Amino acid sequence: MSKVMDQLTERQEQFLDLATRWQEPVVDGVRRTASVMDRVVPERFGNVPFADRLPTATELIENQYAFAKEWMQLNHDFALSVAEASRLGKAPASAETKTHKPTSANAAKAKS
């Protein structure tokens, strides 16, 4: 690896380490707040109509991360295609551009 890539990788690792260190205090704060809310919200507001039809937080997170993963792969493929196409003085290795094919359940729903 070049010196520039070594430095870039080092900074990325530092960022990920920092992100990991602040996550636990955030989770602890949310846990404490949720504990208080469990006692307060039902007493003040009663049952929320249609709450059983709403997705859980876990379902929403999994859905959105699946979408984000596809979005990142799409952009990754596009960026590599642009980089390959922009090679000055060299013919691109392939005239074909990768085409992203959505794999999520949302993509199937969008077609119907």
C-alpha positions as a LaTeX table, in Angstrom:
\begin{tabular}{lrrr}
\hline
Residue & $x$ (\AA) & $y$ (\AA) & $z$ (\AA) \\
\hline
Met1 & 0.00 & 0.00 & 0.00 \\
Ser2 & 1.13 & 3.54 & $-0.62$ \\
Lys3 & 1.85 & 5.95 & 2.21 \\
Val4 & $-1.31$ & 7.90 & 1.36 \\
Met5 & $-3.45$ & 4.74 & 1.55 \\
Asp6 & $-1.77$ & 3.76 & 4.83 \\
Gln7 & $-2.65$ & 7.15 & 6.32 \\
Leu8 & $-6.19$ & 6.98 & 4.97 \\
Thr9 & $-6.69$ & 3.51 & 6.42 \\
Glu10 & $-5.28$ & 4.63 & 9.78 \\
Arg11 & $-7.71$ & 7.57 & 9.93 \\
Gln12 & $-10.62$ & 5.30 & 9.01 \\
Glu13 & $-9.68$ & 2.90 & 11.80 \\
Gln14 & $-9.48$ & 5.79 & 14.27 \\
Phe15 & $-12.92$ & 6.97 & 13.22 \\
Leu16 & $-14.43$ & 3.49 & 13.64 \\
Asp17 & $-12.79$ & 3.16 & 17.06 \\
Leu18 & $-14.26$ & 6.50 & 18.13 \\
Ala19 & $-17.70$ & 5.54 & 16.86 \\
Thr20 & $-17.53$ & 2.26 & 18.78 \\
Arg21 & $-16.57$ & 4.04 & 22.03 \\
Trp22 & $-19.56$ & 6.42 & 22.02 \\
Gln23 & $-22.13$ & 3.75 & 21.15 \\
Glu24 & $-22.36$ & 2.12 & 24.60 \\
Pro25 & $-23.16$ & 5.34 & 26.48 \\
Val26 & $-25.86$ & 6.12 & 23.89 \\
Val27 & $-27.40$ & 2.65 & 24.22 \\
Asp28 & $-27.32$ & 2.98 & 28.01 \\
Gly29 & $-29.07$ & 6.36 & 27.84 \\
Val30 & $-31.76$ & 5.01 & 25.52 \\
Arg31 & $-32.26$ & 1.99 & 27.81 \\
Arg32 & $-32.77$ & 4.28 & 30.84 \\
Thr33 & $-35.14$ & 6.57 & 28.92 \\
Ala34 & $-37.16$ & 3.62 & 27.64 \\
Ser35 & $-37.46$ & 2.29 & 31.18 \\
Val36 & $-38.94$ & 5.58 & 32.35 \\
Met37 & $-41.21$ & 5.81 & 29.29 \\
Asp38 & $-42.55$ & 2.30 & 29.88 \\
Arg39 & $-43.86$ & 3.49 & 33.23 \\
Val40 & $-45.14$ & 6.91 & 32.09 \\
Val41 & $-46.57$ & 6.53 & 28.57 \\
Pro42 & $-49.20$ & 3.82 & 29.14 \\
Glu43 & $-50.53$ & 5.65 & 32.18 \\
Arg44 & $-50.92$ & 8.96 & 30.35 \\
Phe45 & $-51.92$ & 7.86 & 26.88 \\
Gly46 & $-53.33$ & 4.37 & 27.16 \\
Asn47 & $-53.07$ & 1.97 & 24.25 \\
Val48 & $-52.15$ & 3.36 & 20.84 \\
Pro49 & $-54.72$ & 2.35 & 18.21 \\
Phe50 & $-53.30$ & 0.07 & 15.49 \\
Ala51 & $-50.02$ & $-0.36$ & 17.38 \\
Asp52 & $-50.11$ & $-4.06$ & 16.58 \\
Arg53 & $-49.94$ & $-3.20$ & 12.86 \\
Leu54 & $-46.83$ & $-1.04$ & 13.14 \\
Pro55 & $-43.44$ & $-2.58$ & 12.43 \\
Thr56 & $-41.07$ & $-3.02$ & 15.31 \\
Ala57 & $-37.96$ & $-0.88$ & 15.57 \\
Thr58 & $-35.91$ & $-3.95$ & 14.65 \\
Glu59 & $-37.97$ & $-4.58$ & 11.51 \\
Leu60 & $-37.57$ & $-0.95$ & 10.43 \\
Ile61 & $-33.82$ & $-1.00$ & 11.04 \\
Glu62 & $-33.32$ & $-4.28$ & 9.17 \\
Asn63 & $-35.39$ & $-2.98$ & 6.25 \\
Gln64 & $-33.51$ & 0.30 & 6.02 \\
Tyr65 & $-30.07$ & $-1.31$ & 6.32 \\
Ala66 & $-30.98$ & $-3.82$ & 3.57 \\
Phe67 & $-31.93$ & $-0.87$ & 1.37 \\
Ala68 & $-28.77$ & 1.06 & 2.30 \\
Lys69 & $-26.64$ & $-2.00$ & 1.51 \\
Glu70 & $-28.14$ & $-2.20$ & $-1.98$ \\
Trp71 & $-27.75$ & 1.57 & $-2.42$ \\
Met72 & $-24.07$ & 1.40 & $-1.41$ \\
Gln73 & $-23.44$ & $-1.53$ & $-3.79$ \\
Leu74 & $-25.13$ & 0.36 & $-6.62$ \\
Asn75 & $-22.94$ & 3.41 & $-5.98$ \\
His76 & $-19.83$ & 1.26 & $-5.56$ \\
Asp77 & $-20.40$ & $-0.38$ & $-8.94$ \\
Phe78 & $-21.12$ & 3.00 & $-10.54$ \\
Ala79 & $-17.99$ & 4.62 & $-9.07$ \\
Leu80 & $-15.82$ & 1.74 & $-10.28$ \\
Ser81 & $-17.39$ & 1.98 & $-13.74$ \\
Val82 & $-16.69$ & 5.71 & $-13.88$ \\
Ala83 & $-13.11$ & 5.17 & $-12.68$ \\
Glu84 & $-12.57$ & 2.48 & $-15.30$ \\
Ala85 & $-14.12$ & 4.61 & $-18.05$ \\
Ser86 & $-11.95$ & 7.61 & $-17.13$ \\
Arg87 & $-8.60$ & 5.87 & $-17.46$ \\
Leu88 & $-6.67$ & 8.36 & $-19.57$ \\
Gly89 & $-4.82$ & 6.93 & $-22.53$ \\
Lys90 & $-5.95$ & 3.41 & $-21.87$ \\
Ala91 & $-8.86$ & 1.51 & $-23.29$ \\
Pro92 & $-11.42$ & 0.44 & $-20.67$ \\
Ala93 & $-11.10$ & $-3.22$ & $-19.76$ \\
Ser94 & $-14.75$ & $-3.76$ & $-20.58$ \\
Ala95 & $-17.21$ & $-1.81$ & $-22.69$ \\
Glu96 & $-20.04$ & $-3.13$ & $-20.54$ \\
Thr97 & $-21.16$ & $-1.32$ & $-17.43$ \\
Lys98 & $-22.32$ & $-3.38$ & $-14.50$ \\
Thr99 & $-26.05$ & $-3.10$ & $-14.04$ \\
His100 & $-27.37$ & $-3.27$ & $-10.52$ \\
Lys101 & $-30.16$ & $-5.76$ & $-10.03$ \\
Pro102 & $-32.17$ & $-5.06$ & $-6.85$ \\
Thr103 & $-32.54$ & $-8.10$ & $-4.64$ \\
Ser104 & $-34.76$ & $-6.83$ & $-1.88$ \\
Ala105 & $-38.43$ & $-7.55$ & $-1.35$ \\
Asn106 & $-39.02$ & $-3.85$ & $-1.93$ \\
Ala107 & $-37.71$ & $-4.16$ & $-5.48$ \\
Ala108 & $-40.20$ & $-6.95$ & $-6.19$ \\
Lys109 & $-43.02$ & $-4.84$ & $-4.77$ \\
Ala110 & $-41.97$ & $-1.85$ & $-6.89$ \\
Lys111 & $-42.40$ & $-3.88$ & $-10.08$ \\
Ser112 & $-45.95$ & $-4.93$ & $-9.22$ \\
\hline
\end{tabular}
